[in-house]
Amino acid sequence: MSSTAFLDREVTCREYVLRYAEDVVHCEAELLAAYGSSDGSELEDALCNQKEFDGDVLVQPDEIEMSLGIHHISLTHPFTLTELREVITDLEHEINNEEEEEEEEEQ
């Protein structure tokens, strides 16, 4: 069995994942470096260019805040890049679900 199976947050506690996962970011500098960015606007551009996120990003020393439409979410360090992608996906699903509900109401 691969040891990466234990990095699944549904199987293992978050503390274990944060200790052993390879994609953990502990601070603003590590987050920016992971995306090859020097500041928050470059990170926002990098996320948009990778088709991961099409919203606003605010990088703080201890967290990243993301906004898409009226939805807002933040992740406090430390977190994994996998968590970041999951949060982005969840945020985009919320927007898509709202748009679908609005279209159904109009019909």
Secondary structure as a PSIPRED ss2 file (coil, helix, strand):
# PSIPRED VFORMAT (PSIPRED V4.0)

   1 M C   1.000  0.000  0.000
   2 S C   1.000  0.000  0.000
   3 S H   0.000  1.000  0.000
   4 T H   0.000  1.000  0.000
   5 A H   0.000  1.000  0.000
   6 F H   0.000  1.000  0.000
   7 L H   0.000  1.000  0.000
   8 D C   1.000  0.000  0.000
   9 R C   1.000  0.000  0.000
  10 E C   1.000  0.000  0.000
  11 V C   1.000  0.000  0.000
  12 T C   1.000  0.000  0.000
  13 C C   1.000  0.000  0.000
  14 R H   0.000  1.000  0.000
  15 E H   0.000  1.000  0.000
  16 Y H   0.000  1.000  0.000
  17 V H   0.000  1.000  0.000
  18 L H   0.000  1.000  0.000
  19 R H   0.000  1.000  0.000
  20 Y H   0.000  1.000  0.000
  21 A C   1.000  0.000  0.000
  22 E C   1.000  0.000  0.000
  23 D C   1.000  0.000  0.000
  24 V E   0.000  0.000  1.000
  25 V E   0.000  0.000  1.000
  26 H C   1.000  0.000  0.000
  27 C C   1.000  0.000  0.000
  28 E H   0.000  1.000  0.000
  29 A H   0.000  1.000  0.000
  30 E H   0.000  1.000  0.000
  31 L H   0.000  1.000  0.000
  32 L H   0.000  1.000  0.000
  33 A H   0.000  1.000  0.000
  34 A H   0.000  1.000  0.000
  35 Y C   1.000  0.000  0.000
  36 G C   1.000  0.000  0.000
  37 S C   1.000  0.000  0.000
  38 S C   1.000  0.000  0.000
  39 D C   1.000  0.000  0.000
  40 G H   0.000  1.000  0.000
  41 S H   0.000  1.000  0.000
  42 E H   0.000  1.000  0.000
  43 L H   0.000  1.000  0.000
  44 E H   0.000  1.000  0.000
  45 D H   0.000  1.000  0.000
  46 A H   0.000  1.000  0.000
  47 L H   0.000  1.000  0.000
  48 C H   0.000  1.000  0.000
  49 N H   0.000  1.000  0.000
  50 Q C   1.000  0.000  0.000
  51 K C   1.000  0.000  0.000
  52 E C   1.000  0.000  0.000
  53 F C   1.000  0.000  0.000
  54 D C   1.000  0.000  0.000
  55 G C   1.000  0.000  0.000
  56 D E   0.000  0.000  1.000
  57 V E   0.000  0.000  1.000
  58 L E   0.000  0.000  1.000
  59 V E   0.000  0.000  1.000
  60 Q C   1.000  0.000  0.000
  61 P C   1.000  0.000  0.000
  62 D C   1.000  0.000  0.000
  63 E E   0.000  0.000  1.000
  64 I E   0.000  0.000  1.000
  65 E E   0.000  0.000  1.000
  66 M E   0.000  0.000  1.000
  67 S E   0.000  0.000  1.000
  68 L E   0.000  0.000  1.000
  69 G C   1.000  0.000  0.000
  70 I C   1.000  0.000  0.000
  71 H E   0.000  0.000  1.000
  72 H E   0.000  0.000  1.000
  73 I E   0.000  0.000  1.000
  74 S E   0.000  0.000  1.000
  75 L E   0.000  0.000  1.000
  76 T E   0.000  0.000  1.000
  77 H C   1.000  0.000  0.000
  78 P C   1.000  0.000  0.000
  79 F E   0.000  0.000  1.000
  80 T E   0.000  0.000  1.000
  81 L H   0.000  1.000  0.000
  82 T H   0.000  1.000  0.000
  83 E H   0.000  1.000  0.000
  84 L H   0.000  1.000  0.000
  85 R H   0.000  1.000  0.000
  86 E H   0.000  1.000  0.000
  87 V H   0.000  1.000  0.000
  88 I H   0.000  1.000  0.000
  89 T H   0.000  1.000  0.000
  90 D H   0.000  1.000  0.000
  91 L H   0.000  1.000  0.000
  92 E H   0.000  1.000  0.000
  93 H H   0.000  1.000  0.000
  94 E H   0.000  1.000  0.000
  95 I H   0.000  1.000  0.000
  96 N H   0.000  1.000  0.000
  97 N H   0.000  1.000  0.000
  98 E H   0.000  1.000  0.000
  99 E H   0.000  1.000  0.000
 100 E H   0.000  1.000  0.000
 101 E H   0.000  1.000  0.000
 102 E H   0.000  1.000  0.000
 103 E H   0.000  1.000  0.000
 104 E H   0.000  1.000  0.000
 105 E H   0.000  1.000  0.000
 106 E H   0.000  1.000  0.000
 107 Q C   1.000  0.000  0.000
